[in-house]
Amino acid sequence: MAKRALCIGINDYPGTQHDLRGCVNDANDWAATLSARGFTVSKLLDSQATKAALVAGFNTLITSAKSGDSIAITFSGHGTLAPDTSGDETDGYDEALCPFDIHLGNVLLDDEIHQLFAKRPAGVRLLLISDSCHSGTVTRNAPADPDTADAPRIRFLPLASWLPADQLPKGPSGRPLARLPVNQVFTPWAGVVTAAGDVLMAGCEEGPDHYSYDATFNNRSNGAFTHYALKALKTLPATATYRDWHAAIRRSLPSTNYPQKPQLVGTKSTLSSPILA
């Protein structure tokens, strides 16, 4: 039984004025943890994490896996919304991951992610860890990220930061909308966790007004979810389950500084299985 992982961390988003600080540290920290648990780990950091590289990385994991294998993917970076071109979204927007080259208009849509993982052989177990958010209620005119080093930053990239002005959604007045008319937003990974052995751990709940935060702890930047998830994991016994892990994380989140509610998705039996086994 093979165990393989891909850890993605993107701090640098050229041309957007929405750089992050903790995502590369997140990816390195997850990589170290997964490696110690027997996974063969690959990483895509900053400029390595183009859309083409993400697709290639996912394809490599999927096509090399066989029944009984385990694959893990961690993503730390911005999420966003993109205008739906396939007609499958009732609100008119696709959820998406933001690669390094999003300034060139490259986003990885939820539809594309689902198509990639549909190729997965039966019996391959999947762990997805997402320290990002995909909320449609971030305003186009939201204040710029604070400059203070310790100020939390939301890991969401507004449409106006990467989509050309003439493609932005407009209201009845013809002006760009201050708030996107999205009633419910789901992580791009939502349709991927379909098999009995799959687990999704996300930094925040689905839907509008739920965010994952880029934070600083002891002068070191991390995602708040990643920081507390790895801190909790170190305190748990080898027999601990995913439910135990999630409960330990929820003792730290949400908090006053980071009002995010980590999410855990999987079947009852899978969530009762040992962590990273």
C-alpha positions in Angstrom: 0.0 0.0 0.0 1.5 3.3 -1.1 1.0 6.6 0.6 1.6 9.8 -1.5 1.0 13.5 -0.8 1.1 16.8 -2.5 1.4 19.9 -0.4 0.7 23.3 -2.0 1.5 26.7 -0.5 1.1 30.1 -2.2 2.0 33.4 -0.5 3.0 35.3 -3.7 0.1 36.5 -5.9 1.7 38.9 -8.4 -0.3 41.9 -9.5 -3.1 41.4 -6.9 -1.9 43.3 -3.8 -3.3 40.4 -1.8 -0.1 38.4 -0.9 -0.2 36.1 2.1 2.4 35.2 4.6 1.8 31.8 6.1 1.0 29.5 3.2 4.5 28.3 2.3 5.1 27.6 6.0 1.8 25.6 6.0 2.9 23.5 3.1 6.3 22.8 4.6 4.8 21.9 8.0 2.2 19.6 6.4 4.9 18.0 4.3 7.1 17.3 7.3 4.2 15.8 9.2 3.0 13.6 6.4 6.5 12.5 5.6 7.0 11.4 9.3 3.7 9.4 8.9 5.1 7.4 5.9 3.9 9.5 3.0 6.1 10.2 0.0 5.6 14.0 -0.4 5.9 16.4 -3.2 5.5 20.2 -2.8 4.5 23.1 -5.0 5.4 26.5 -3.5 4.7 30.0 -4.8 5.9 30.3 -8.5 6.0 26.5 -8.8 2.2 26.4 -8.1 0.9 27.5 -11.5 -2.4 26.1 -12.7 -0.7 23.8 -15.1 1.5 22.5 -12.3 -1.5 21.9 -10.0 -3.3 19.9 -12.6 -0.2 17.9 -13.4 0.4 17.3 -9.7 -3.1 16.1 -9.1 -2.9 13.9 -12.3 0.3 12.3 -11.1 -1.2 11.4 -7.7 -4.4 10.0 -9.3 -2.9 8.0 -12.1 -0.2 6.4 -10.0 -2.6 5.3 -7.3 -4.0 1.8 -7.0 -6.7 0.3 -4.9 -5.6 0.3 -1.2 -3.3 3.3 -1.7 -3.7 6.6 0.2 -3.3 10.1 -1.3 -3.3 13.4 0.6 -3.5 16.9 -0.7 -3.0 20.0 1.4 -3.8 23.5 -0.1 -2.9 26.8 1.6 -3.6 29.9 -0.5 -6.4 32.0 -1.7 -9.8 30.8 -2.8 -12.1 32.8 -5.1 -15.2 32.8 -7.2 -15.3 32.9 -11.0 -18.1 33.5 -13.4 -19.8 30.2 -14.3 -19.5 29.3 -17.9 -20.9 25.7 -17.8 -24.3 26.6 -16.5 -24.2 24.2 -13.5 -24.1 26.8 -10.8 -27.5 28.3 -9.7 -25.9 31.5 -8.5 -23.8 32.0 -11.6 -20.4 31.5 -10.0 -17.9 28.7 -9.7 -15.8 28.2 -6.7 -12.1 28.1 -7.5 -8.5 27.7 -6.2 -6.1 30.6 -6.9 -2.8 29.4 -8.4 0.3 31.5 -8.6 -0.5 32.7 -12.1 -4.0 33.9 -11.4 -2.9 37.3 -12.6 -2.9 35.8 -16.1 -6.6 34.8 -15.6 -5.7 31.2 -14.6 -8.0 29.8 -11.9 -8.6 26.1 -11.1 -12.4 25.7 -11.1 -14.4 23.3 -9.0 -15.7 21.7 -12.2 -12.1 21.0 -13.3 -11.1 19.6 -9.9 -14.1 17.2 -10.0 -13.2 16.0 -13.5 -9.6 15.3 -12.4 -10.6 13.3 -9.4 -13.3 11.4 -11.3 -10.4 9.4 -12.8 -9.4 8.0 -9.4 -9.4 4.2 -9.2 -11.8 2.6 -6.9 -10.4 1.8 -3.4 -8.0 4.8 -3.3 -8.4 6.7 0.0 -8.2 10.4 -0.2 -7.4 13.0 2.5 -8.0 16.7 1.6 -6.8 19.5 3.9 -7.9 23.0 2.8 -6.7 26.1 4.6 -8.5 28.5 2.3 -11.9 30.0 1.9 -14.4 30.6 -0.9 -16.9 33.1 0.4 -19.0 35.2 -2.0 -19.7 38.0 0.4 -16.3 39.6 0.4 -17.0 43.1 -1.0 -15.3 44.5 -4.0 -14.5 47.6 -2.1 -13.2 45.9 1.0 -10.3 47.6 2.8 -6.9 46.6 1.7 -5.1 44.0 3.9 -3.6 45.7 7.0 0.1 46.4 6.9 0.8 45.4 10.5 2.8 42.2 10.6 0.6 40.3 13.1 -2.8 41.3 11.6 -4.8 38.4 10.4 -5.6 38.2 6.6 -8.5 36.5 5.0 -7.5 33.8 2.5 -10.0 34.9 -0.2 -9.1 36.8 -3.4 -11.9 39.2 -4.5 -12.9 39.1 -8.2 -11.8 42.6 -8.7 -8.2 41.8 -7.8 -7.7 39.5 -10.8 -10.6 39.7 -13.2 -10.5 42.5 -15.8 -12.9 45.4 -15.0 -15.1 44.8 -18.1 -15.7 41.2 -16.9 -16.8 42.1 -13.3 -20.5 41.4 -12.5 -22.6 44.5 -12.5 -25.8 45.5 -10.8 -28.9 47.2 -12.2 -27.2 50.6 -12.2 -24.5 49.2 -14.5 -21.8 49.6 -11.8 -19.7 46.7 -10.4 -21.5 45.0 -7.6 -20.2 45.7 -4.1 -21.4 42.3 -2.9 -21.7 39.2 -5.1 -25.2 37.8 -5.2 -24.2 34.4 -3.9 -26.6 32.6 -1.5 -24.5 29.6 -0.7 -20.8 28.8 -1.4 -19.1 25.5 -1.1 -15.4 24.6 -1.2 -14.1 23.5 -4.6 -13.3 20.1 -2.9 -17.0 19.4 -1.9 -17.8 17.1 -4.8 -14.5 15.3 -4.6 -15.0 13.6 -1.3 -17.3 10.8 -2.6 -15.8 7.5 -1.7 -16.2 5.6 1.7 -12.5 6.2 2.7 -12.4 9.9 1.9 -11.8 12.7 4.5 -12.0 16.5 4.0 -10.6 18.8 6.7 -11.2 22.5 6.0 -10.2 25.6 7.9 -13.7 27.0 7.9 -17.3 26.1 7.3 -19.0 26.4 3.9 -21.1 29.3 3.0 -21.0 33.1 3.0 -19.2 35.0 5.8 -16.9 32.0 6.7 -13.2 32.6 6.4 -9.8 31.0 6.9 -7.2 33.3 8.4 -3.6 33.9 7.6 -2.0 34.6 11.0 1.2 35.0 13.0 2.2 32.9 16.0 5.5 33.6 17.9 6.8 35.7 15.0 6.1 32.9 12.5 3.3 33.1 9.9 0.9 30.2 9.4 -2.7 29.6 8.6 -4.7 29.7 11.9 -6.2 26.3 11.0 -2.9 24.7 10.1 -1.2 26.0 13.2 -3.9 24.6 15.6 -4.4 21.4 13.6 -0.7 20.5 13.8 -0.5 21.6 17.4 -3.4 19.4 18.3 -2.0 16.4 16.4 1.1 16.4 18.5 -0.9 16.0 21.7 -3.0 13.0 20.4 -2.1 9.3 20.9 -1.3 7.1 17.9 -4.8 5.5 18.2 -6.6 8.9 17.9 -9.2 9.2 15.2 -10.2 12.0 12.8 -13.1 12.9 15.1 -10.6 13.2 18.0 -8.4 15.4 15.9 -11.3 17.7 14.9 -12.5 17.9 18.5 -9.0 18.9 19.6 -8.8 21.6 17.0 -12.2 23.0 17.9 -10.9 23.6 21.4 -8.8 26.4 19.9 -11.0 27.5 17.0 -13.1 29.5 16.7 -11.5 32.1 18.9 -11.8 35.9 19.4 -9.0 36.6 16.9 -9.9 33.8 14.5 -13.7 33.3 14.3 -13.5 30.4 12.0 -15.1 27.0 12.5 -13.0 24.1 11.1 -15.0 21.5 9.1 -14.7 17.7 8.9 -16.4 15.7 6.3 -16.4 11.9 5.8 -18.4 8.7 6.5 -18.9 7.7 10.1 -16.6 4.7 9.8 -13.8 6.7 8.1 -13.9 9.5 10.7 -13.6 6.9 13.4 -10.4 5.5 11.8 -6.8 6.3 12.9 -5.3 9.6 11.6 -3.0 9.3 8.6 -3.0 5.5 8.9 
